[in-house]
Amino acid sequence: MPTEDTDEPSDETVVQTAAEAAEGVIFAQYKQSDVRDFDVTVTFEDGVLDVDVYLNAPDDEVDPERVADEAARTAQQAVDELFEES
């Protein structure tokens, strides 16, 4: 949802978009029941996006650290695309 003064997305939309993208990557790699714990922290202040992903999941087939890194990158890409659309 754009803000009133500009066509750029609101801070809330940016944060929500990033968080949803990160969660999508996590649950594309793991069944929800296999994830012991995860946390996606997104801040967007003064035009700066910060995404931090913590993932506690089994590393039998997929490296959780790699998935967390991919989730953070995907979140950033989703926000980039959001701004390109506006």
GROMACS elastic network, one bead per residue, 0.5 to 0.9 nm:
[ bonds ]
;  ai    aj funct       b0    kb
    1     7     6  0.87967   500
    1     8     6  0.83859   500
    1     9     6  0.56675   500
    1    10     6  0.62354   500
    1    12     6  0.86667   500
    1    13     6  0.64107   500
    2     5     6  0.84056   500
    2     6     6  0.67995   500
    2     7     6  0.53156   500
    2     8     6  0.54419   500
    2    10     6  0.54914   500
    2    13     6  0.82598   500
    2    86     6  0.81628   500
    3     6     6  0.56552   500
    3     7     6  0.64992   500
    3     8     6  0.65217   500
    3     9     6  0.61344   500
    3    10     6  0.52573   500
    3    11     6  0.86837   500
    4     7     6  0.76819   500
    5     8     6  0.86202   500
    6     9     6  0.80931   500
    7    10     6  0.89449   500
    7    86     6  0.58162   500
    8    82     6  0.86145   500
    8    83     6  0.65065   500
    8    85     6  0.88499   500
    8    86     6  0.55447   500
    9    12     6  0.80879   500
    9    13     6  0.60402   500
    9    14     6  0.65179   500
    9    82     6  0.74104   500
    9    83     6  0.69726   500
    9    86     6  0.70740   500
   10    13     6  0.51681   500
   10    14     6  0.63453   500
   10    15     6  0.87621   500
   11    14     6  0.50739   500
   11    15     6  0.62353   500
   11    16     6  0.85880   500
   11    43     6  0.86720   500
   11    44     6  0.62430   500
   11    45     6  0.77083   500
   11    47     6  0.86830   500
   12    15     6  0.52141   500
   12    16     6  0.60855   500
   12    17     6  0.84964   500
   12    44     6  0.83952   500
   13    16     6  0.51110   500
   13    17     6  0.59514   500
   13    18     6  0.85258   500
   14    17     6  0.52149   500
   14    18     6  0.62260   500
   14    19     6  0.86444   500
   14    42     6  0.89540   500
   14    43     6  0.88143   500
   14    44     6  0.71963   500
   14    49     6  0.85080   500
   14    78     6  0.88241   500
   14    79     6  0.61132   500
   14    82     6  0.76631   500
   14    83     6  0.88209   500
   15    18     6  0.52564   500
   15    19     6  0.61418   500
   15    20     6  0.86007   500
   15    41     6  0.89193   500
   15    42     6  0.57922   500
   15    43     6  0.64144   500
   15    44     6  0.65178   500
   15    49     6  0.83326   500
   15    79     6  0.83449   500
   16    19     6  0.51756   500
   16    20     6  0.60731   500
   16    21     6  0.85220   500
   16    42     6  0.83070   500
   17    20     6  0.53129   500
   17    21     6  0.61705   500
   17    22     6  0.86949   500
   17    75     6  0.72873   500
   17    78     6  0.66965   500
   17    79     6  0.65350   500
   17    82     6  0.80905   500
   18    21     6  0.51972   500
   18    22     6  0.62306   500
   18    23     6  0.86831   500
   18    42     6  0.69990   500
   18    51     6  0.77132   500
   18    72     6  0.81991   500
   18    74     6  0.78529   500
   18    76     6  0.64389   500
   18    77     6  0.83295   500
   18    78     6  0.62269   500
   18    79     6  0.60734   500
   19    22     6  0.52118   500
   19    23     6  0.61939   500
   19    24     6  0.85338   500
   19    40     6  0.62958   500
   19    41     6  0.74366   500
   19    42     6  0.65623   500
   19    51     6  0.82575   500
   19    72     6  0.88667   500
   19    75     6  0.65752   500
   20    23     6  0.51722   500
   20    24     6  0.60478   500
   20    25     6  0.88015   500
   20    75     6  0.76572   500
   21    24     6  0.50474   500
   21    25     6  0.65256   500
   21    26     6  0.89225   500
   21    71     6  0.71039   500
   21    72     6  0.84575   500
   21    74     6  0.62580   500
   21    75     6  0.50093   500
   21    76     6  0.86017   500
   21    77     6  0.88214   500
   21    78     6  0.66116   500
   22    25     6  0.53329   500
   22    26     6  0.65159   500
   22    27     6  0.88909   500
   22    40     6  0.71714   500
   22    51     6  0.88693   500
   22    53     6  0.77560   500
   22    68     6  0.80744   500
   22    70     6  0.80110   500
   22    72     6  0.59396   500
   22    73     6  0.81123   500
   22    74     6  0.62542   500
   22    75     6  0.51546   500
   22    76     6  0.88323   500
   23    26     6  0.50816   500
   23    27     6  0.61973   500
   23    28     6  0.84269   500
   23    38     6  0.89912   500
   23    40     6  0.75121   500
   23    71     6  0.70617   500
   23    75     6  0.87748   500
   24    27     6  0.53346   500
   24    28     6  0.59668   500
   24    29     6  0.87433   500
   24    71     6  0.78034   500
   25    28     6  0.50678   500
   25    29     6  0.65181   500
   25    30     6  0.88015   500
   25    67     6  0.72666   500
   25    68     6  0.83577   500
   25    70     6  0.72724   500
   25    71     6  0.53157   500
   25    72     6  0.89672   500
   25    74     6  0.75498   500
   25    75     6  0.89507   500
   26    29     6  0.54445   500
   26    30     6  0.62154   500
   26    31     6  0.87040   500
   26    32     6  0.87127   500
   26    35     6  0.87376   500
   26    38     6  0.88572   500
   26    55     6  0.82516   500
   26    64     6  0.87856   500
   26    67     6  0.64420   500
   26    68     6  0.72223   500
   26    70     6  0.86551   500
   26    71     6  0.65331   500
   27    31     6  0.59928   500
   27    32     6  0.62374   500
   27    35     6  0.85472   500
   28    31     6  0.76038   500
   29    62     6  0.75075   500
   29    67     6  0.75274   500
   30    33     6  0.81031   500
   30    34     6  0.63036   500
   30    35     6  0.67327   500
   30    57     6  0.79495   500
   30    58     6  0.88204   500
   30    62     6  0.84787   500
   31    34     6  0.53138   500
   31    35     6  0.68967   500
   32    35     6  0.54884   500
   32    36     6  0.85728   500
   33    36     6  0.75478   500
   34    57     6  0.64130   500
   34    58     6  0.70526   500
   35    38     6  0.71763   500
   35    55     6  0.76720   500
   35    56     6  0.63308   500
   35    58     6  0.73158   500
   36    55     6  0.80173   500
   36    56     6  0.54504   500
   36    57     6  0.54722   500
   36    58     6  0.80652   500
   37    54     6  0.80084   500
   37    55     6  0.60753   500
   37    57     6  0.69748   500
   38    53     6  0.73596   500
   38    54     6  0.52889   500
   38    56     6  0.59272   500
   38    57     6  0.81661   500
   39    52     6  0.79425   500
   39    53     6  0.57745   500
   39    54     6  0.50248   500
   39    55     6  0.66050   500
   40    51     6  0.71906   500
   40    52     6  0.58493   500
   40    54     6  0.64520   500
   40    55     6  0.85706   500
   40    72     6  0.85041   500
   41    50     6  0.79342   500
   41    51     6  0.57893   500
   41    52     6  0.51114   500
   41    53     6  0.64035   500
   41    54     6  0.85121   500
   42    49     6  0.72525   500
   42    50     6  0.56602   500
   42    52     6  0.64928   500
   42    53     6  0.86557   500
   43    48     6  0.78856   500
   43    49     6  0.58305   500
   43    50     6  0.52008   500
   43    51     6  0.66900   500
   43    52     6  0.89649   500
   44    47     6  0.62702   500
   44    48     6  0.54064   500
   44    50     6  0.63798   500
   44    51     6  0.88059   500
   45    48     6  0.53498   500
   45    49     6  0.68473   500
   45    50     6  0.86061   500
   46    49     6  0.85844   500
   49    76     6  0.75358   500
   49    79     6  0.85327   500
   50    72     6  0.89657   500
   50    76     6  0.84071   500
   51    72     6  0.57907   500
   51    73     6  0.84119   500
   51    75     6  0.73321   500
   51    76     6  0.74676   500
   52    68     6  0.84196   500
   52    69     6  0.87439   500
   52    72     6  0.64969   500
   53    68     6  0.54734   500
   53    69     6  0.73050   500
   53    71     6  0.71049   500
   53    72     6  0.62081   500
   54    64     6  0.88755   500
   54    65     6  0.82558   500
   54    68     6  0.63925   500
   55    64     6  0.62057   500
   55    65     6  0.72145   500
   55    67     6  0.80727   500
   55    68     6  0.61426   500
   56    59     6  0.89607   500
   56    64     6  0.68799   500
   56    65     6  0.88130   500
   57    62     6  0.89748   500
   57    63     6  0.85912   500
   57    64     6  0.60835   500
   58    61     6  0.78735   500
   58    62     6  0.76876   500
   58    63     6  0.79741   500
   58    64     6  0.71991   500
   59    62     6  0.52791   500
   59    63     6  0.50487   500
   59    64     6  0.60194   500
   59    65     6  0.89633   500
   60    63     6  0.76246   500
   62    65     6  0.88071   500
   62    66     6  0.78348   500
   62    67     6  0.75207   500
   63    66     6  0.53302   500
   63    67     6  0.64099   500
   63    68     6  0.87759   500
   64    68     6  0.60677   500
   64    69     6  0.85727   500
   65    68     6  0.50489   500
   65    69     6  0.61895   500
   65    70     6  0.85483   500
   66    69     6  0.51126   500
   66    70     6  0.60975   500
   66    71     6  0.85116   500
   67    71     6  0.59884   500
   67    72     6  0.86228   500
   68    71     6  0.50011   500
   68    72     6  0.62867   500
   68    73     6  0.87241   500
   69    72     6  0.52023   500
   69    73     6  0.62914   500
   69    74     6  0.85829   500
   70    73     6  0.51162   500
   70    74     6  0.59991   500
   70    75     6  0.85080   500
   71    74     6  0.50950   500
   71    75     6  0.61170   500
   71    76     6  0.87062   500
   72    75     6  0.51068   500
   72    76     6  0.63852   500
   72    77     6  0.87456   500
   73    76     6  0.51466   500
   73    77     6  0.62323   500
   73    78     6  0.86598   500
   74    78     6  0.60939   500
   74    79     6  0.86637   500
   75    78     6  0.51168   500
   75    79     6  0.64123   500
   75    80     6  0.87207   500
   76    79     6  0.52113   500
   76    80     6  0.62422   500
   76    81     6  0.87189   500
   77    81     6  0.61860   500
   77    82     6  0.85294   500
   78    81     6  0.51213   500
   78    82     6  0.61577   500
   78    83     6  0.88303   500
   79    83     6  0.63506   500
   79    84     6  0.86026   500
   80    83     6  0.53178   500
   80    84     6  0.62746   500
   80    85     6  0.88100   500
   81    85     6  0.62314   500
   81    86     6  0.88074   500
   82    85     6  0.52977   500
   82    86     6  0.66383   500
   83    86     6  0.51863   500
